[in-house]
Amino acid sequence: MKSVSVHPSALQRFLLGKPLAADRSRETRRSKRWALPVFAPTMVSAVAYAPDEILLTLALAGIGAIAISPWVGLAVVLVMAVVVAAYRQNIDAYPTGGGDYEVATKNLGRRAGLTVASAMLIDFALTVAVSVAAAAHYLAAPIPALADYRLPIAILTVIALALVNLRHSRESGRVLAIPVYLYLASIGLLTVVGAVRYALGTLPPAASAGLELTGSSTLDAGLMGFAGAMLVLRVFSSGCAALTSVANVSTRVHTFSEPQRRNARVTLVVIAAITAVLLLAVILLARLTGVRMLPESSANQDPVIAQLAAAIFDFASPLVIIVVAATAIVLVVAANSAINALPVLGAIVARDSYLPRQLYTRGDRMVFSRGIVVLAVVSIALIVVFGAEVTRLIQLYIVGAFLSFSLSQFAMVRHFTRALSISTSASERRLLKRRRVIAAIAFVLTALVLAVTLITKFFSGAWLTLVLIGAAYLIMTRIGSHYAHVAEQLAVPDVATARALPSRVHAIVLVSALNRPALQAISYARATRPATLQAVHVAANKDASAKLRKAWEDAELPIDLTMVDSPNRDISRPVIDYVRSIRRQSPRDLIVVFLPEFVVKNFSGHLLHNNTALRLKSRLLSTPGIVVSSVPYLLDETGQEGTHEPPR
């Protein structure tokens, strides 16, 4: 007999809170004030590591190459402006929350859509990994003792964020609003004070300003020649990490309060403007204070913003701690924003049957619980593999984002072209043409950035991102094929044939002993009024079988007991063979196997009972024409006896 344990959900309720009613799902919609701290961090937090990567890469060409860092920042901002303008159009055209996946699928087909979905899913996981790894790096800046514990700090941060989001996304947005606005205020103050001190001639050099940059031996000519040009392109691609989360708003338009499209567009523009200002400010201040990042020891150096805070606020150490702490926290919030966004995309893809459909189901806290858990697991795996080192993780970044950007904008070009083919209004046609030009420019720029990234960072980690995207694509296509095959098998071509009743029903009750669960199963089997009914016992032990035979005769039960021999003392195989033999004799009949099972309330009770029937049930279910009916018997662990009467 089979035993089933009943596990209480008290721990789940303690960690995640009480279930929310389905009609409260609308409460998750946010105004612009609450949407900003959810969506802004993934972009503005890039300011915490993009300048570091720019300076680290330029350091390979020596001290003279650092001078072009502001120009690299300006080039990134110009690309950002074009991409943001293009995504405002995406929000208008596709506000349902599918984002780039929906845009590509509807305009370029299923393969393009799955490619975009694969890229976005991997990129979201990388956003979480990079953000929490950078946060751990910032925490170690004022507290050097934490430097050796950055890996466990990053892992625990992901786990904590997953739990926060599993409780409910709106709660996490409100809780994290204060640190986001604190970060914006602290970096704003850093910029203003730095500019004033520079104007007054009192801006001190950064702690790393005296470090010597020797440059790489392959770049003796600095930024001149082919090697120098490739380095500049690589620097530019590193700076484009600030754009990776532009599409986040377009995937969550449905979470905005009305008017949704307008609020989403305004929020995107505000976030981009803030990011552009902060990025240029930090890069310029780093240039003015002489911040230098050594490639060979970047993991042991303080991040750029931490160095700037220490130099600019040398007169007030508490302000240094506030800036560094606020930056670390906003990086955590950035990871939180990705955790908010990815499960929704996963749910949309699952709805289309390209991911397990369980990902489409909301948990009892009105969030896509399974998607959040999967994202946390993948992000932790990336963090562990790359040792929570931002410089190593950043090499995998950008590819997924710009692959989805370029496919999305190419799809938008086709979208506007189709709209033009059916439009008859002169004013509408002018608007569509203008929008198509913006989408075309965005496509060209994002495709160029993607090409540059693949060329300059392929052997540094971009190849792994392509492998992960390809693996995700393959998995989704296989899942889609599986669901399509299942749907084909479940389809009903002829309703009349499907409604036909079986010729007869044969009932079999499996018994191991003459006890209350067995008698209860016999009672239920008789209540179904089958054409034939018999009890079957596997004679694995001769003495036990003989005792059962005698007890059966003494009880004068109204059904026959069939003994099935088992020379090897195996239980499952003789039952399977016996049931299949009946099936072969009467292929048009239905066979119902009644299986008594114990139900215990605790895990220890589950361990004390035999689970042979569980294996037997799984094998019976795979046999055509066989129905398995479990008959539960609740064990009363208080010692009180039941009142089950034997059947007559």
N, C-alpha and C positions, 0 to 999 in steps of 0.2 A: 504494500500500500504506500501511497505517496503522502508526504507531509508538507504542509504549507505554513509558513510563519507570517504573522501579521505584524508589520513594523510601524510604530507610531511615527507621526510626522512632527513631533514637538520640536526637534532640532531644526527642521526646515522652517517652521513657523518662527522660531527664535531668530534665525539668521536672516530670513527674507521677509518676515512680516505676514500679516493675515491676508488671505486672498481678497482681491478686488473684484467687484461685480463687473460684468462685461460692459455695462452701459457707462462705466467710468473711464473707458478708453479715451473719450474725447477730452478728458481732463489733462491728458498728456500734451495737448497743444499749447504752444508758447507764444507770447508776445515778443516783439523785437527785443525788449529789455531782458527777457529771460533766454531768448534764443542766442544772443551774442555770447554769453559765457559758455554756451555749449558748442557753438561752431567756430568761434574765433580762435580758441587755443591751438588747434591743429595748424593754423597758418601763422599766428603771431609767435607761437613757441619756436618756430623754425629759426627765428632771430637768435635763439639761444645756442644754436649749433651751426647754422649756415655760415656765419662769418668765420667761425673756427675752421671750417673745412676750406673756405676760400684762402685764408691766410696759411693754412697748413700746405695746401697745394702750391701756392705761390712761393713758399719758402724753398721749394725744390730748385727754383731758378735764382736763389740768392736774395740779398737784401734789396737790390734795385727793383725787383719785380713787385714788391709790396706796394709800390706807388700806384699801381693800376687797380688796386682793390676797390676804390670808390667807383671806378668806371665799370667794373664787373657788376657791382651792386646796382648801378643805374641801368645796365643792360637787362638785368633780371627784373627790375621794376617795370621796364617797358614791355617785356614779354608778359608780365603779370597783368598789365593794363589791358592788353589785347585779349588774353584768355578770360579775364573777368567780364569784359564786354561781350564775349561770345557766350559765356555761361549764363548771363542775364537772359539771352535769347533761349537757351535751353530750358530755363525755368518757365518762361512764357509758353513754350511749345509743349513741354512735357512735365506738368506739375504733379503727376500722380505718385512720384517717389521712386520710380525706376532708375532715374539718373541716366548715366551713359549707357548702362545695359539696355534700358528701354529704347533709347535713341538709336543705338546701333542695331538692335534686333529688328525694329520696325522699318528701318531704312536700308540696312545692309544685309539683313538675313540672320538666320540662327547662328551660323558659325562666327560671324563678327560679334554678335551679342555675347556668345559664350566666351570668346576671347577677351572681351572687355570685362565680363564678370570675373573671369579668372584673374586678370590683372588687378582689378579693384580689390578682390578678396585678399590676394597676397599683399597688396599695398597697405590695406588696413592693418593687417597683422604686423607689417614692418613699421607702421606708424606707432603702434603701441610699443613695440620692442625698442625703437629708437628713442621715443619720448621718455620711457621709464629709465632707460640706460643713461640718457643725458641728465635726467633728474637725479639719479644716484651720483653722477659725476659732480653736479652742483652741490649736493649735500656734503660731499667730501671736501669741498673748497674751504669752508670755515672750520670743518672738523676733520682734519687729516687722518685721524684714527679710523674713520669710516672707509678710507680708500680700499682697504683689503676686504670690505664687506659689500662692495657695490653689487655683486651678483645676487646674493640673497636679498638685498634691499630691493632690487629690481623685481625679483620673483614675487616677494611678498606684496609689493605695490600692485602688481597685476591681479593677484588674488583678491586684495582688498577692493580694487575697482570693480572687479566682476561681482562681488557681493553687493556693493552699493547699487550697481545697475540692475541686479536681479531683484532688488527691493522695489524699484520703480524709477523710470528714467526722469520723470518730472522732479522727484525729490532730489536726485543727484544734480540736476541743473540748478536748482535753487541753492543747494548747499554750497556749490562750487562757484557761485556768482561773485562772492566777496573776494576770494583770492585772485580771480581773473582781473577784476577791476583794480585790485591792489597792485598787480603786476604792471598793468598799463600805466598806473599812476607812478610807480617807482621808476620804470624805464623812462617815462616822460620827465620826471624830476632829474634823473641821471643826465638826460640829454640837455635839459635847460641849464643845469649847474655846470656841466661840461662846456657848453657854448659860452656861458658867462665867464668862466675862468680862463678859457682860451682868449676871449676878447680882452680880458684884463691882464693877460700875460702871466697868469699864475697856475696854468694847467700843468701838473707834474707829469713826468713820464711814468709809464706802466712798469711794474716790477720786472717784466721780461724785456724791456727796451734795450738792456745792455747785452742780451744774448747774441752770440755770433751765428749768423746764417751762412753756411759755407756753400750750400746749393749742391745739387746732384752733379756727378761727374759727366753725365750725359747732356748737361745743360750749361756747358762752359760759356756758351754765347748768350746766356740769359734767355730772354724771350724771342731772340732772333732765330731764324731758320725754321725748319719743319718741326723739330722737337719743341721749340718754344711755342709755335702756333698750336700744336697739339696740347701743350700744357695750358695755354689760355683757354682753349675749348673745354678742357677738363675742369678748370676753375669755374667756368661759366656753368657747366652742368652741375657742379657741386652747389653753386648758389641757387640754382633752380629748385633745390629742395624746399624753398619757401613757397613754391606753387603747388606742391603735391596734394594739398587738401582743398583746392579751389572747388572741386566738384562735390564736396560734402553737402553743401547747402542744397544742391539740386537733387540729392537723393532723399532729402527730408523735408521737402516743401509741405507735405501733408501735416507736419507737426507744428506748423505756424498757425497762429490765430488768423481769422479773416481780417482783411483780404490777404489770402495766403501768398499769391504770386508777388504782389507788391511788397509785402513784408520780407519775403525771401530775397527779392532783388536788392532792396535797400540794405538788408543785413549783409549780403555778399559784398556790396560796394564799400560799406563802412569797414568791414573786416579787412578787405584788400588795401584800403587807404591807410589804415592803422599799421598793417604789416609793412607796407612800402616805406612809410616814414620811419618806423623803428629800425628796419633793416639798413636803410641809408645812414641813419643817425649812428648806429652802433659801428658800422664799417668806417665811417668818417672819424668817429672818436678814436677807434682803434688805430687809425692812420696817424692822427694827431698826437696820441700818447705813445706811439711807437711799439704797440703790442706785437710780439713776435711769438709764433708757434713753431716749435721744433718737431719735425715729423718723427724723429726717432724717440722722442720722450713726450709726445702729446698726451698720453694717458696719465702722466704724472704732473702735467701742468694744469693750473687753474683755467677754466673756460674764459673766453674773451670778456663776457659781461662781468664775471667775477673780478677779473683784472681791472677792468674799467672802473668798477665800483670802488675797489681798493685805492685806486689812484685819485679819482675825482672826489671821493668822500673821505680823503685821508684825515680830515679834520673832525669827522664824526663816524666812528666805527659802528654804532648801531645802525646807521643808514646802509652801511655795507652789508650787514647781516640781513636787513630787510630786503634789499635788492636781490641778493643771492637766494634767500628763502622764497621770495615771491616767484623768482624764475623757476626754481625747482618745483614749486607747487603748480605753476601754470603748465609745466611739462607733464605733470601728472594729469592735469585737467585735459590736456591734449590727448593723452591716451584714453581718457574717459570719453571724449568726443568720438574717437574712432570706435570704441566699444558700443557707443550709442548707435553709430551709423551702420556698421557692418552687419549686425543681425537682421536689420530691416532689408538690406540688399539680399542677404542670404534667404530671407523669407520669400522675397519676390521671385528669386531664381527657383526656390523649392516649389513655389506655386506653379511654376511652369514645368515642373517635374525634372529638373536637371540637378537638384540636390535632394537629399532625403526629405520627404514631406513632413517629417517631425519638426524640421526647422521652420515650417510655416505656422506651427501651432504656438499661440501665446501661452505663457505660463499663467499661474493664478494671480500673479502680480501685474498682469497686462503687459508683459514684455516677452520678447522672443528668447526664452530662457536657454534653449539648447544652442542657439547661435552664439550667445554670450559665452557659454562654457567652451564651445569649440574654439572661438577666437582666443580666449585666455590660454587654452592649452597650446595652440600653435605659437602664440607670442612668447610664452615661457620657453618653448623649445628653441626658438630663434635666439632668445637671450642666453640660454645655456650654451648653445653651440658656439656663439660668438663671444662668450665671456663678458657680456654686457658692455662691450667696447663700442662706443658710438662711431668711431672712425671706420671700424670694420663693418658695422651694420649699414652705415650710410652708403657704402659701395653697392649695396643691393637695392637701395632706394631709387626713386625717380623713374626707373624703367617702367614699372607697372602703371604709375600715374600718367606718364606721358604717352604710353601706348593707348590707354583708354581715352586720353585727351584727343589724340590725333584721330582715332577711329570715330570718336563722337563728333568731332567737327566736320570730318568728311561726310558723316551721315547727315549732319545738319545742312551741308551744302546740297545734298540730294533732297533733303526735306523741302528746302526753299525752292529748289528747281521744280519739284512736283507741284508745289503750291502755285508757282508762277504759271505752270501749264494749264491751270484751271481758273486762274484769276482773270476777271474782266475789268476790274476797277483800276483806273490809272493811278490813283493815289496808293492803293494797296500794292500794286505792282512795283512802284518806286520804293516802298518800304521793304518789300520782299527782296528786291535787288540789293538794297543797301545791307540788309541783314545777311544775304548770301555772301557779299564781299567780306563782311566781318568774319563770318565762319570760315571762308576760304583762307584769309590771312592767318587766322588762328590755327587752322590745319597745317599750313606751311610752317609756321613757327614751331608748333609743338612737334611736328614730324622731324624738323631739323634738330631740336633739342634731343629727341629720342635717338636720332642717328648719332649725334655727337656723344651722347652718354654711352651708347653701345660700343662705339669706336674707342673711346678714351678709357672706359672703365670695364671693358669686357672681361679682361683677365683679373681685374681687381674684385670681382664679385657680381658684375652684371650678368654673367653667364648663368650663375646660380638662380637669379631671379627668373630668367627665361626658362630654366628647367622647372622651377616651381610652378610658373604660369602654365607651361605645357602639361605638367602632371595634373594640375587642377582642371585644365580643359579636357584632358583625356578622361578623368574621373567623371566629370559632369556629362560628357557624351555617353559614357557607359551607363550612367544612372538613367539618362533619358531613354536610351535604348531598352533598358530593363523595364521601365514603367510603360513604354510603348508596347513591349511584348506582353506584359501582364494585362494591359488594357485590351489587347487583341484577344487574349484567352478568356477574359471576363465578359466580353461582348456577347449579347444574346441575338444571334441571327434569326432564330425561329422561336417565338414566344410560346407557341402551342407545344412544341417538343419539350421546351424547358419546363413547362408546367405539368408534364406527365408524371404521374405517381409511380413509385416502384411497384413491381409485382407483389412482393411480400417483404416483410421486415423480420429479420432474425435477430434476436437479442441474446447477448452473451454477457454473463456477469463473472468477472474474474474474482476468485476467492482464494485467500491464503490460509484462512482459518474460519471456523464458524463463530464469528463474533458480531458485535452490534453494527459496525460499518458494513459488513458483508450482508447482514439481514436487511439493513436499511437500503442498500443498493438493490437487493432482490425485490423489495417492496416497490421501489420506484420503477424498476424494469417491468414488473407485472402491471403497474398502473398505466403504462404506455400501450398495453394490449398488443404485443407483437404476435406475429403468426407462429413463431416458435421461440422458446425461452429455455436456456440451459445455463448451468453454472459450470465453469471450467477451472480446474486446479492443476497446476504444474507439479508433478510428482518429483521434486528434486530431492526429497528426503523420504525414504520408505516408511519410517516409523511415524513421522508427522502425517503422511498421507493416509496411513491406515487409521490413525486416530480420527482424522477428519471424516473418513468414510463411515466409521462407526457412529460418530456424533451426528452425521447427516441422516443416517438411517433412523437413529433414535428420535431425532427431531421431526421425522415424518414430513419433511418439506415437500411441497407439491411440484417441484421441478427436479429434473435429473441432474446429477453431478457427473461430469466427464473428467476423467483423469488423463492428463497428457504427460507421457513419459519424457524425462530429461536425463539422459545418461551422463551428460557432462555437468549436471546441476546448474545449467543456465536457465534463466527464467524467460528472457525475452524471445529467443529464437523459437522455442516450441510454440509459444502463443502466436507469434507471427505466422509460422507455418500452418498452424491449425486454422486460423482465421482465413488465410489465403486459400486453403483447400476448400473451405465452404464457399468462398467467393468464386472459385473456378467452377464449382458444381452449379451455382446459381448466379450467373453473371449479371442478370437483370434485377436481382434482389438487393435490398439494402441490409447491411449488417451493422448493428449498433452494439458497441462494446461498452458496458458499464464498469467504471473503474472506481472502487471505493478509495477515499483518501482521507488522511488525518489532517486537521487544521489545528496548528498550535500557535500560541500567541507570542512566543518569544524565540529568539534565535537558538538558544541552547536546546529547546525542545525540538527544533528542526534538525539539529545535529544528531539527536538520539534516535531518529527514525529512518528507516530504509527508503532510499529514493529510487529504487529499481523501477517503480511504476512511471517515473518521470521519463526515463529512457524508453520504456515500453510505449508510452503515449506518443512520444515524438516519432517513433518508427511506425506506429499504427496510422498516424495522421498522414503519412506519405503514401499510403496504400489507397488506390481509387476505390470508391464504393464503400468505404469504411467510415463510420461516425463514432467518435469517442465521446462518451458522456461521463464527466467526472461527478461523483456523488460525494460531496464533502461531509465529514463528520467532525464536529467541533469538540475537541477534547476539553473537558472541564478540569482545569488544573487546581481547583479548590478542593478536590476530593469528593465532590458530590456526584452521585450516580445519575445517569440519564434514565429515561422512561421508555426507551424504544422496545416495542413488542415484536416478537418474531412473526413473520407473515404466515397466514394460514390459507 
